[in-house]
């Protein structure tokens, strides 16, 4: 009897042990469905280039080497916009639809259809998702036609329900060319030199006005504090913006303007500075000078080109540089006094298009670094400048087979840049050393990369299969 009792006791003990082990395994597997690192997704990338200043810089760093967490496949082509992030949500727009995903696992939270066609890049403001599209009474048939009869849409970020739709006053054709968010205001500009301000708390138009310095198109609005920065054109060459304008958004007055002899666009603002990039004019780029202006006066702080650093306001002849295939060594020391400026060739139109091409910059306040890529005819280069002086910190030359360099961003110590026919490059912001290079098979990055909470999100194309949104850590 005693032996039989011992045997039964052992069997009972083993049964309890097996049950306990099974419960432990199930509990662990359930816990793995929600990784602990995903529980603190609280940061955001709420708009294009991260903030209203377009610095494209966050503090949190992804862990290297990158590991794929999840991906979502679309059957669409290159009409997707770059996504935005708010807490656990990542939001992306496509023709006729805006979709919100849970960025912990890529599952869909909600989607909202816009029956009348293409819509713009989204932005997040408080509990609202903001985007532009055609007004409800108008059905667009092409990617850009919706801009002719535009409305502002606001959705509830939690469920995708429509909060308001505000149709814009139609001045003349065509219409909206860009927007940004300044506190409780959405500021839009159009190709007829009008600025429209909508109060987001009410969904009503607060003001529509035409800056005194504008005669035709306005492009690329963004803001710092209470100042709005725009690029304006003229009636003679309406699609080329040659004037940078600063507007006080409270009284709608023009604080200052700065005119150029070549096409320019504002790129980002930081610490009292405004960075201006050369743009296309007549299908070509006519300067390689990056200007840094004082946001309060519009005066040049410094300019950076292939001959080195330009200090202060100088003649346009000295402010521009002809771009040749010859390598010009920058002076070792600087900055320079105006009367001791190095000789710079007179400006000339250069070609073919995309010979020199800079698509946006990123700025890190912690590292005082201005980071960008320069796509040339024979090579592509990555530059890192001192944000206050314009002095070159480091430069790296990459093979031109990688295509254009696209939309740089900064995450803590790391600076990232997309190449349109090659890898996603990651550099150490201080040394310029390449610390990561990511090349998905049969893919190329074609939109900007965004980041929040130490996670990296990319849009890639997979041949003819469509577009893939991928999360990395």
Number of C-alpha atoms within 10 A of each C-alpha: 6 7 8 9 10 11 12 12 12 12 12 12 12 12 12 12 12 12 12 12 12 12 12 12 12 12 11 11 11 11 11 10 10 12 11 9 10 14 10 11 18 13 16 21 23 22 24 23 25 22 21 22 23 24 25 26 25 24 16 17 18 19 12 11 11 15 13 12 15 15 17 15 15 15 9 15 15 13 14 21 20 24 26 27 28 23 16 19 21 22 27 21 24 22 20 15 17 24 18 26 19 16 24 21 17 18 13 15 17 16 16 16 14 18 14 19 22 25 29 26 22 23 26 23 19 11 12 20 26 24 20 25 30 27 23 15 8 16 17 20 11 11 13 16 17 25 24 22 22 22 23 23 23 25 20 16 22 13 12 19 15 14 15 17 19 18 20 22 13 12 11 10 12 16 24 29 19 20 24 23 22 23 14 14 20 20 22 26 27 26 22 24 24 20 21 20 23 21 16 21 9 13 18 16 17 13 12 17 13 16 18 10 16 19 18 21 25 31 25 19 26 25 24 20 12 11 20 24 28 24 28 32 25 19 12 9 13 16 19 25 28 23 23 23 24 24 19 16 18 9 7 18 14 17 15 17 18 15 15 14 14 20 24 28 24 27 25 27 24 18 12 13 21 23 24 22 21 25 23 19 19 12 13 18 24 25 27 23 23 23 26 30 23 16 23 13 12 19 18 21 20 24 24 21 20 17 17 23 25 30 22 18 15 14 9 13 13 17 26 26 21 17 23 12 9 6 9 11 9 14 13 9 9 16 17 15 11 14 7 7 16 16 10 15 14 12 19 13 14 17 15 11 15 17 19 24 24 21 17 25 26 26 28 24 14 10 13 18 24 26 27 25 27 21 23 20 17 12 17 23 18 19 18 26 19 17 23 16 18 25 22 19 17 16 16 14 12 14 11 18 13 18 18 26 29 26 23 28 30 29 24 18 18 24 27 25 26 27 25 19 17 22 18 22 19 24 20 16 24 15 11 18 14 15 13 16 15 15 13 13 8 10 18 22 25 22 20 22 23 29 28 25 21 18 23 21 24 21 25 23 22 17 12 10 12 14 23 20 18 18 23 19 17
